[in-house]
């Protein structure tokens, strides 16, 4: 089941002063408000909680001319950074292919200020050519996570042979950049506040899974969820064996959370699926929450337990 969910997820999505690159990347809940034997406490939907915006530190000049990778076969650097009032932050990057092969440059496992965020960026560069590209960081999407300023971005820079995916990549480096000129010492990450409306489904020293908000709209019934990965391993959160009011309805949901990061996501039930099962009002949602090691499918799951949520 884990392989099926991961495959679905992947199909759905597929230095100088301010930049630093590293090398290659590499339980049962103890006090939850929902359990395998008792339904989650009834929660009234409210406004989605926003992160507490910390007092911003004084910012310096925006990041520019930051070399993140320079090798015999390829180079990658951030030429300049712009803040667009409507589009959000834009990173103008240059991808240089010094080899005799077509290369694919991409970002993977991206987080902004500690929250997972995928800009869905990749670009192909022919042998001996250079590509100038723009990576957009959408203001609206980030603000929904409580991020007011893109002060830190961590990602895995992957450069590989575009026509031979089985070959080892030229680069698979973890990079952290500070686009607004802050540093690791001056950066203050937003903290997510507790609210009376949220339902903490599972929490222990390794994980945290919270249902924060319910949106009952004409086209869909949506749960906004929040996750934390408190381990040094990359994790996959997934739902399996999902039923609504006793009717099996699969939202096909899974979410990747990198080591030490947080994530916000949405679990959606289409109105047509609900109506096909005669559901006009959702009284209970039962699901098996599975939290597994993303990189080691043979490792024991950190959590695999059935919960009932009563919105």
N, C-alpha and C positions, 0 to 999 in steps of 0.2 A: 504494500500500500504506500509506503514511504516513497518508493521509486516512482510510483504513478503520480503522486502529488508533486514531487520535485520536477518530473518531466512536464507536467501541466504548467507549473510556475515558470519554468524556463521558456516554454513555448510562448507563453503570454507576454513575456517581457523582452526576449532576445534582441654648493647651492648658495644662493646668496642670502641676503638678510632675512627674507620672509619665507623661504622654502627649504624643505628637508626631505630626503628620500632614504628609505631603509632597504633591507634585503627582501628576499622573497617571503610571502606570507605562509606563511604556512596556514531520583529524589521525589521524592513524593512531596507535595505541598504540605506545609505544616500548619498553616493558619489561614485557610481560604474562606471566603464568604459563600462559596458553593462547594458541594462535596458530592461524592459518588452516591451517597444515601439520602442526602437532603437537598431540596432545590435551593438555588441561589435566592437570596432575599429579594423581595419585590422592589424594583427600582423605578422611579418616575423619570422619564427622559427630561433632560435639561440641556442648557447650552453646553457644548463641548468645552471641557476645561482647557485653558490656554496656559502655556508655560509662563512662569514668572519672568518678566523681562528684567535682567539685572541692570544696574546702573552701568552704562557703557563706559569703557575705558577710552582715554583719548586716542584717536586713531591717527595713523600716519598716512603717508602716500600709498595709493593702491598698488598692489603687486604688479611688477612688470619685469621683463627680461630675466625670468627665473629659469635657469637650466635645471631640468629634473632628470634628464637622462641623456648621456652622450657616449656613443659606442662606435666601434668600427662600422657596424651595419646600419645604425639608426640613431636619431636624436629627437628629443621632444622637449619643448620649453613653452612657458607661458610668456607671450610677447607683451600683452597688456591686459588690464582689467578695467571694465567699465560698469557703472551702475546705471541701468536704464529704468526710468520711472515706471514704465508699463511692463517691460519684459523681465525685470529683475537684474541680477548680476550676470554679466557676460564675460567669459574668459576667452580671449583671443589666443589660440595656441598654434604652434607650428610643428608639423610632423615631417621629419626629414628622413628619406629612405636612401641610404648610402649603398645598399646592396644591389645585386642583380636579380632580386626576386620581388614580387608584389607583396607588400606587407600590410597587415591590419593593425591599426593603433586603436586601443579601446580603454575605457575606464570600467573597473569592476569593483564591487563591494564598496560603494561610495557612501560616505556619511558626511553630513553637514552639522557642525556643532554637536556632534555626538549622536545624531539621529540619521538612520538610514534614509538615503534619498538617491534615486537612480535618474540621472539626466538622460539616459538612453543615448549615450554618445559613442560613436565609433566612426573611423574613417579609413578608407583604403588608399594606399599610395603606391603608384607604380614604381618599378625599379628606377633608381637614380633621380626620382622626382621629389618635390616638396609640396605639401598640402597645408594651406592656411585654413583653419576651421574655427568655429565659435561654439563653445559649450555654454548652454543657457541654464541658469538656475532660477526656476520660476518662483517669483515672489509669493504668489497666491498659495502654491503648494507648501512652501516653507512656513508661511505665516499660520497655516492650519496646524502646523506642528509647534507653533509658538516661537519660531525663529524669526527675529526681526532684522538680524544682520548676519551676513555670511562671513563670519570671522575666522572659521576654520573649516577646511575640507580635507578629509582623509580618503584615499582611494588606492586601488591597485592598478598601476599602469601596466598594461599588457601589450606587447608588440610581438606579433607572430607571423609566420608564413601564411598568407591568405589562402593559398591553394593546398596547404598540407597541415591540417589541424592536428595530426598525430605527432608532428615534430615538436621538440621542446621549444618554448618561446624564446625569443631573443631577450625579452625583458618580462619580468613579472614582479615588479617592485612596489612595495608599499610606500606611498608618498603622503606627506602632510604639508599643506600650504596654508598661509594666513593672508587671504586676499586684501583685507583692510589694514594690514600693517601691524596688527597686534602680534604678540608672541605667546608661546606656551605659558609664560609666567604672568602675562597681563590678561589673558583670555579668561572670561567668566562664562561658563556654560549655563544655559537656562535649566531650571529645575521644575519638574512637573508637580503641581500642587495636588493634594488630596481634595476630593469633593464628596459631599454627602450622597450624590446621585450615582456615583460609580459603583460597579460591582467587581471586587477583587476576586477573580476566579481561582488563581493559583499563585503562590508566592513562597519562595524559600531562599536559601543562600545562593542558588544558581539562576533562578528565573523569576519573572513577574509577568502575569497576564491579567489585563484589566479590560472589562467592557465599560467604556466611558459614556457612550451616547447611543440612543436609538433614533433613527429617522424613518418615519413611516410616510413615504411619498407615493404619488400616483403610480410611478413606474417600478418602484422597488421598495423593499424593506431592508434597511442597512444598519449594521452594527459598526460603530467606530471602536476600534480596540487599540490598546497600548501594550507594548512588550519591552522587557528588559532582558539583556543577556549579561549576567553577572559573572560569567566564566571567561577563561582564556581560550575558548574554542568557538568556532563558528557554529551557530545553531539554526535549525529549521523548526518553526512552529507550524502546525497543521491541524485541521479538523477532519475527523473521519466519522462515519456512521451517524450522520446528522439527521435529526427529525424535527419537524415543526408541528406542534399539536398532535404528535403521534404519527405523522406522515413523513416518510423518508424523502428528503429534499437535499440534494448535495450542492452546496455553494462553490465547490471546487476551490477551496481556499488554502493557501500556504504562504508563509512569509519568512524570508531569510533575515537573520539578525547577526551581524558580525560580532566577534569577540569584544566584550566590553561596551557594546553599543545599545541604543534604544531604537524603537521603531513604532510608527503609527500606521495602521492599515484599516481597510474596510472590508467587512464580510457582507455580501449582498445576496439577497433572495429576490429574484425577479417577481414582479406582480403576476405575470402569466403562470409561473410555476406554482405560486400560492393559490391562485384561482383554480388551476387545474386540480388541486387537491381540496377544493372547497373551503379554503381558508380566507376569511375576511379579517379576522382579528387574531393576532399572535398571542397565545397565552403561555406557551412554554417552548423552549428550544433545548433539545438534548444533543450532546455532541461528545465525542472522545477527543480530548486535547492531547496531541502527541508533540513532544519536544525532543528532537533528536540531534545527534552530532552530524553536521552537514558534510564534513569531510571524511567521516568514517562510518559507513553504513552498517558495519558489523558491531559497532559499539552499542552497549545497552542504551535504551532511551532514557533521558533524564526524567521524563514524565510520560505516562500513558494511562489516562484516567478519564472516566466518563463523568460529565457534569450536566446539571440542568439549570438553565437560566430562565427566570420569569420576568419578562420586561414589564 
